[in-house]
């Protein structure tokens, strides 16, 4: 396992690949609120929607769309399709303490425009 971890180049601890699958509305119970999931879908398929109901968003989840959200806080789900679709889901689980990696903190926003015009 240690050799694999030295070669793992992602900040995410899990990569899931799903083909032609419906994902019912859910939250990711093994994640932490401050961590984001990155979800991408590609393929040759008709209209499909990604639903994020507790924040009032319904996205046209067309091929190539990438969504980043806190899977622990935001309920999310995707309709089924009758065609070819592959989804990559990058996420983190709070089960990597055995490798002595600290937990990530909450995401922060900092305006680069404000910094550009700030005087010292």
C-alpha positions as CSV (number, residue, x, y, z in Angstrom):
1,X,0.0,0.0,0.0
2,X,2.8,2.4,0.8
3,X,4.3,2.1,-2.7
4,X,0.9,2.9,-4.2
5,X,0.4,5.9,-2.0
6,X,3.8,7.3,-3.1
7,X,2.6,7.2,-6.7
8,X,-0.9,8.6,-6.1
9,X,-0.8,12.1,-7.5
10,X,-4.3,13.3,-6.7
11,X,-5.4,15.3,-3.7
12,X,-8.6,13.1,-3.8
13,X,-8.5,9.7,-2.1
14,X,-11.1,8.0,-4.4
15,X,-11.9,7.8,-8.1
16,X,-15.2,6.2,-9.1
17,X,-16.0,5.4,-12.7
18,X,-19.7,4.7,-13.5
19,X,-21.2,3.7,-16.9
20,X,-24.8,4.4,-17.8
21,X,-25.9,4.6,-14.2
22,X,-28.7,6.5,-12.5
23,X,-27.6,8.1,-9.2
24,X,-30.5,8.7,-6.8
25,X,-30.5,11.8,-4.6
26,X,-28.0,11.3,-1.8
27,X,-25.3,12.8,0.4
28,X,-21.8,11.4,0.9
29,X,-21.8,10.3,4.5
30,X,-18.1,9.3,4.5
31,X,-16.9,12.7,3.4
32,X,-16.4,15.9,5.3
33,X,-18.4,19.1,4.8
34,X,-15.3,21.1,3.8
35,X,-14.3,18.7,1.0
36,X,-15.5,19.0,-2.6
37,X,-16.5,16.3,-5.0
38,X,-15.6,16.8,-8.7
39,X,-18.1,15.1,-11.0
40,X,-17.6,14.9,-14.8
41,X,-19.7,13.1,-17.4
42,X,-18.9,12.4,-21.0
43,X,-20.6,10.4,-23.8
44,X,-23.1,10.4,-26.5
45,X,-26.4,10.8,-24.7
46,X,-29.6,12.9,-24.7
47,X,-30.7,15.5,-22.2
48,X,-30.1,14.6,-18.6
49,X,-30.4,16.6,-15.4
50,X,-28.3,16.8,-12.2
51,X,-30.4,17.8,-9.3
52,X,-29.0,19.6,-6.2
53,X,-32.4,20.2,-4.5
54,X,-31.3,21.6,-1.1
55,X,-29.6,24.5,-2.8
56,X,-32.3,24.9,-5.5
57,X,-30.2,24.0,-8.5
58,X,-31.1,21.8,-11.4
59,X,-28.3,21.6,-14.0
60,X,-28.3,20.5,-17.6
61,X,-25.8,17.7,-17.2
62,X,-24.6,17.5,-20.8
63,X,-21.5,15.7,-22.0
64,X,-18.4,17.5,-20.7
65,X,-20.0,19.3,-17.8
66,X,-18.0,19.3,-14.6
67,X,-19.6,20.0,-11.2
68,X,-17.8,20.7,-8.0
69,X,-19.8,20.6,-4.7
70,X,-19.6,19.4,-1.1
71,X,-21.1,16.0,-1.4
72,X,-21.6,15.8,2.4
73,X,-23.8,19.0,2.5
74,X,-25.4,19.1,-0.9
75,X,-27.9,16.4,-1.9
76,X,-27.1,15.4,-5.4
77,X,-28.4,12.9,-8.0
78,X,-28.5,12.3,-11.8
79,X,-31.2,10.9,-13.9
80,X,-30.7,7.7,-15.9
81,X,-30.0,7.8,-19.6
82,X,-30.7,5.3,-22.4
83,X,-27.4,5.7,-24.3
84,X,-23.7,5.8,-23.6
85,X,-22.5,7.9,-20.6
86,X,-19.3,7.6,-18.5
87,X,-19.0,9.6,-15.2
88,X,-15.8,10.2,-13.3
89,X,-16.3,11.1,-9.7
90,X,-13.3,12.3,-7.7
91,X,-14.0,12.6,-4.0
92,X,-12.4,12.1,-0.6
93,X,-13.2,9.9,2.3
94,X,-12.1,10.5,5.9
95,X,-10.4,7.1,6.1
96,X,-6.8,8.0,5.2
97,X,-5.6,8.8,8.7
98,X,-3.4,5.7,8.7
99,X,-1.0,7.4,6.3
100,X,-0.6,10.5,8.6
101,X,-2.1,13.0,6.1
102,X,-3.7,16.0,7.7
103,X,-7.4,16.8,6.9
104,X,-8.0,19.6,4.5
105,X,-9.5,22.8,5.7
106,X,-12.6,24.6,4.4
107,X,-12.3,26.0,0.9
108,X,-11.5,29.7,0.9
109,X,-12.2,32.4,-1.7
110,X,-9.7,35.2,-2.2
111,X,-10.1,37.8,-4.9
112,X,-7.1,38.2,-7.1
113,X,-8.6,41.5,-8.4
114,X,-8.7,43.0,-4.9
115,X,-5.0,42.0,-4.4
116,X,-4.0,43.6,-7.8
117,X,-5.3,47.0,-6.7
118,X,-4.3,46.9,-3.1
119,X,-1.5,49.3,-2.0
120,X,1.0,48.3,0.6
